[in-house]
Amino acid sequence: MAFLSISEAAGIAGVTKVTIWRFIKQGKLSAERQDNKAYRIEESELMRVFPEITEKRETVSELRGESLQETLQVESLKAQIALLKDQLNAMQHREEWLMRRIETLEVTQQRLLPPPKKPFLDRLAEAWGRFRR
């Protein structure tokens, strides 16, 4: 018994996540709520609500010689890949923003801090030079 996330189910059914969410809320599609508040949907339940998936998948599977479960797994993996690409893109944008923020803070820090003191021996040599004059 394989379970799908809302994103995976939407990808397989060819509908949006909002549609899957609405079907769950309306009671048209049953799903289990996990401890982390995410929903998981059985593949068989998805096929019950969207019978065209089964028909379409069986036709494609017969042509390819694959089982329905393998086809669903491929679709599920494609949905996961799309989700991971979105997450990667979001993380890259966040990294760029953080790098710009770091640069801004470094410039601000340089303006706020006094310039570093000369080494002790250099200051001593200058003082000695002034003393000898």
N, C-alpha and C positions, 0 to 999 in steps of 0.2 A: 504494500500500500504506500504509494508515493504521495508526498504532499508538495504543494506549490505555494509560493508567496503570492501576494496580490499582484505584484509586478510580473511575475512569471506567468500567472494565470491570464493576465491581460494580454501579454505577448502571444501566448498560445491561442487564445480565443480571437485575437485580432481586434480587440476593443481597448478602450482606455482603462486606466486604473480606477478612474472615477466611476465608470460603468460597473466594474466588478464590486467596488465599494457600495454603490447604490443597490445592487442586487443582493448583497449581504444584508444591508440595512432593511430592505423590503422583504426579506425572508425568501427570496427566489433562489438564492444560492447559500447553502450552509457552509460554515467555516468554523474552525476552532480558534479560539483566542489563546495565545501563549502568554507566559508570564511576563515577557517583555512587551506586551500589549500588541504584538504583531499577530496577524491572522495567517492561518495556513488552510489551504483548500485541498481536498483530495482530488486526484486526477479524475476519478470516476464521477465525482460530483460535478466537476467542470464539464465533463462530456454529457452529463444528464441535462444540464441547463443549456449547453451549446452543442446540440447534436450534429450540427454541420461540421464541427471539428472532427468528430469520429469519421464521418463519411469522407471528408476531404483527406484526412490522414490515412484512412484505409486505402483509398485510391492511390495516393502517392506511395504508400508503403508497398502495395502490390507491385507497382512499377519498379520500385527500387529493390524490392526483395527484403525490406526491413520490417521489423515488428512495430506495432503501434507504440509500444513502450519506448523503443529506441528513438523513434521519431519525436515523441514527447520530450524525451531527455535532451535531444538536440535543440528543440525549441526552447526548453527551459534554460539550457546553457547559453543560448543566444541572448535570451532576456537578461541573464546574469552578466554576460559580457557587456551588454549595452549599459546596464546599471553601473558596472565597474568603470566603464569609460566615462560616464557622467561624474562619478565620484573622483576619478583621477583628474578630470578637467577642473572640477571645483577645488581640489587640493592644490593644483598648479596655480590657479588664480590666487588662492590664499597665500601660497608661498611667495608669489610675486609681490603681493600687498605687504607681507611681513618684511621682505627684503627692503622695499621702499621705506617702510616705517623704521627699520634699523638704521638705514642711511640717514634719515631725517634726525633720529635721536643722536647719532654720532656727531652730526654737524652742530646740533644744539648743545651737546655736551662740550664740544671744543670751544664754543662761544662763551659758555658759562664758567668753565674752569680757568683759573689763572695759568699763564704760560709756565711750563716746567722750569724749575730753578736750574742754574748752571751747577755742574758738579763742584763739590767742596774745594778740590784742589785748584780749579780755575778761579773761584771766588777768592781763595787765599792768595793766589798769585796776583790778582788784580789789587787786592788790598795791600799787599807787600809793595807793589809797584807805586801805588799812591803814597804809601808811607815813606818810601825812599826819595820822593821828589822834594 
